[in-house]
Amino acid sequence: MRDANAFAFRRALPRMSWSVRNLFNLWQRSLGNKVITFNNTSKSLFQQRWTAKALMRAYHGDFINEKIFKRWYLPATLPDVRPRNRTPVSDTLALDDYAGRNEQLERAIRRKEEEDRKGLAPVGSLMMAEVERRIDVFIFRCCFTHSVYEARRLVIHGHVLLNGRKHTNANTRLAPGDMVSVDPASISFLQEPANVKDSRAQNTDKNTADTTEQSPPRSPENAVEKNSTEKLTPFNLPPYASPFIFLPAYAEVSFPTCSAVYVRHPTARPGYSEIPTPYDADGEIVRLAWEWYSKRRPRNRSKSQLARMPENRH
């Protein structure tokens, strides 16, 4: 983590973490006294864009250098979701009836009504799509770690497999179909806390001594049952983790094997964005952040810069 005071209450910047302090900061930015609205403000347009950019970058890849983010992770443009001029549905009704395409026409009518009701797709959040492709962010999205910083540590220390091979580059961007596997022994949720382990060992030693002195030997069936119970994998979530436990639509996760498949790139459709963000996917914070980067995005890439490009598996 680049900043040791990342969860400060004074700044209240949400991060990719399940920390209790981060949950409080998220509440402050959503419902508390830190909610930012630019409808009635004395800030200039430059200050509004800079504030929106700082909020977006604090959550989406605060561990990525700003220059690297603008050069390699920022898209050149956003998809155009403006409605195109199409032939009116009523003009093709007679032709569809004659050709027997009534079901297709009904689906088209329902789709158009749904788009009109939900509005345009919130494509502003897609400017962070390249960040979601990173292997450390993907591991965090699959709920294998309690923060993206922990996911980076697992990748760098060699506890992660990419398509069956050890992978230690946390900057890698995944391609559709890539499978990521995490060593279960390195997942903190599947380990007993140290205090619980010590107390259990003490109780086991005490119970063993009392049993050998007072009670007769147990039957083999009870011994087998106790051994099978002790071999169960422990599962200990951190406190207040329920608001963060969700899986994105582009990930296929298998918790029994501690692996996940990156199915496809995240996208957006009317009224819904697949990129998790603490802010409105089509709100003013996302729009102002894109306006900031659209004016300050370096696109020239020399040969030396191309040699330093993070691994992109397309």
N, C-alpha and C positions, 0 to 999 in steps of 0.2 A: 504494500500500500504506500503510495507516494506521500500522503499526509497523515501523520500520526494523530492529528486532531480532526479526523474526517467527520466524526459524529458530533461536532460541537453544537450545542443548543443555540448559540448566538447566531450562527449562520443558517442552521436548520436546512442543510442540503441533503435530500434523500440520496442514498447510495444503493448499490446492488448488494444488500446484506440483510440478514435476518436479525440483526442486533436490536435489542430493546430500545436503545437510544435512537437508532435509525427509524424504528416504528414511531417513536414520539415526533421525530422530525418530519416524517411523512404525514402524520396527523396535523402538525402545525401548518404544513404547506397545503393541506387539503381542506381542513375545517378550522384550524386555529387562527392565531393572530398574525401568522406569516403568509397568509394567502395574498397573492399578488394579482391585481387587476389593473389593466392599463386604460380603462375607460375614462377615469377621472384622476389624472396624475399630472404632476408638474415636471416630470422627467422629459427630456428631449427624446426624439426618435432614436438617436444614437444610444442613449442610456437605456431605453427600453429594449432595444435589440441586444445590447451587451448583457443586460440582466437575464433575458430569456436564454441567451447562449450559455451563460454561466450555470443556470439551472439545468439545462439539458445535458451539458457536458459533465456535470457533477454526478449524474446518474448513469449516463451512457458512456462508459469508458473513461473515467477520471484518471485511470492509470496509463492512458495513452497520451503521449506527448502531443501538444496542440498542433505543431507543425506536421507531425506524422499523420495525425487524424485528418487534417485538411487535405493532405496530398494523396493519401491512400484509402481512406475510409469514407470520404464524402463523395456521393454520386455527382455526376456532372449535371444531371437534370432530374426532375421528378416526373413520374408518368402523367400523361394528360388524361384527365377523367372528365373533361367537358363533354356534354352530350353532342353527338354528331347529328347532322341533318339526315334524317331517314325518311323513307317513304311512309306516309301516314298509314296506320293500321287499317283504317276504314277503306283505303284505296285498294288494298290487296285482299280484302275479305272475300269478294266474289271469286277471285282467282284461286284462293286457298280452298274455298268450298268446292270448286269444280275439280281441283286436283286432289281432294281428299286429305288436306293438311290441316284439319281443324284442331287436332291435338297440339301441333306445333304452334298454331296461332294462339291458342289459349295459354300455352306456356309463355309465349312472348308477351301477351297482354299482362299476365300475372307478374312477370319479371319487370316490366316497365312500371307497373303500379307500385311494386316494392321499391324500385329505385327512386321513384318520385316521393314515396313516403319517407325513406331513410336519407335521401339526399346523396351528395357526391361521396366518393370514397375518401377517407382521411389519408391522403398520400403524403402529407407532411411528415408523418412519423417514419416513412420509408427512408428518410435520409440517414437513419441509424441502422438500416438493414445490414450493412457490411460489418458493423460492430456485433450484431447478433450472430454472425457466421463464425466468429472467433471460437476456438475450441474451449477456452476457459469460460467464456460467457455461456456457451452451450451446456457445459457441465453444470454450471450454476442454475440454468433454466430447468435442467432435468432433476433438480432437487437432490443432487448427490453431495453438495456442500452447502454450508450456511452463508457463504459469501463468495463473491467472485475472486477475492484475494486468496481465499483458501483453495479455490479451483486452480488458480495460477500456480500456487505452491505445489499442488499434486502433480501438475503437468511437468513443472521444472524438475521435480525430484524423481521423475520416472515412474509414477504410480498409475499412468494412464496409457492405454493402448489405442492406437488408431488403425482400424482395419487389421487387428491382430498383431501389430508391431508396436514396440515401445516408442513413444513420441514425447519429446521434451521441449518442443517449441510452442510456447503459449500464444504466439502471434498467428498461428496457422488459421486460415479461413477455410471452413469445410465446404465440401461439394455435396450435392444431393446423392444419397446412398451411402455416405461414410458412416461407419459404426465406431462409436467411442465406448471403451470399456474402462471402468475404474476398479482398482484393487479394493475389494471389500475391507481388507485390514486397515486401509488408510481412511475410510469414511468414519468420521467422528460419531455419526448417529448409531453406528453398529458396534460401538465400543462402550464398555461399562465405565462410568466415572471412577476416578481413582479412589474416592472416599467410599463408594459403594463396594468396590472390589476388596478393599482392605477390611471393611466391616464384615463382608460375607466370609472372607477367609478366617477372621477371628471367630465368627459364629460357628463355622464349620469345624474348626479345631476344638472348640468348647463342646459342641454337640457330640463330636466323635469321642471325646474323653468321657462324657457323661454316659454315652450309650455303651461303651465298653465296660463301664463299672456297674451299671444298674440294670440295663435291659438285656434280654437274650438276643442272639443273632437274628437278623431279619431274613425273610425268605428271599430266594433269588428273584422272584417276580417284582418285589418292591425295590430291590436294588437296581434292576434293569429300568424300571419306571423312573426312578430318581436320576439315573445317569442320562436317560433320554431327555428329561426336563432340563438338566444342566447344560446339555449341548445345544439348546435353542439359541438362535442368534439374538442378542439383546438389541432393542430399538429404543433409543432415548433422544427425543426431539428437544431442542432448546426451548426455553420459555417463550411464549407469545409467538410461536412460529406459524400458526394457522393462517394469518393474513397473507403469507408469502408462498404457501404451498399451492401451486397450480402448474400445469404443464401447457406449453404453447402448442398450437396446432401443427407446427412443422416438425415436431419431435415425436418419435415413437420410442417409448421408454419401457424397459424390462427391469423391474426392480429385483426379481429373484436372481438375475445374472449380473446386476449392476452395470448394465450396458444400455446404450441408446443409439438410435439411427436418426441421422439428419435427413429427413424425408425430402424436403424441398426448401427453397428460399422463402422467407416470410413475405406476405403480400397484404393487401388491403382490399376490402370490398365495401359497398355502400353501408355506412353506419358501423363499421367494424374494422379494426386494425389488429394484425397478429403480432405486432411488436409491443411487448409490455412496457409501459411507461407510466410514471406516477402522475402525468399531466394529461389533459384532454388531447386525444390524438389529432384533433382538428382545431385545437384552441389557439388562442393568441400567442401563448408561449412558444408553441411549436412553429407557428408561422413567422414570428419575429426572429426566432433562432435561424430559420432557413434564410430569411432576408439578410441576416448578418453574414452568414457563410457564403451566400450567392455573390456578395460583393467583395469578399476577401478570401477567395479560394485559389490557391496557386495550382495551375494546371501544367506548367512547363516542367518536364521531367527529363533530365539529362541522363546520360548513360550511367554515371556514377549513382544517381538517384534510383534508376531502375535496378541496379545491382543490389540496393538495400531494400527493395520492396518486400514486405512481409509475404510469406508463402500463401499463395492463392491457388486453391485446387479447382476452382471453377466448378 
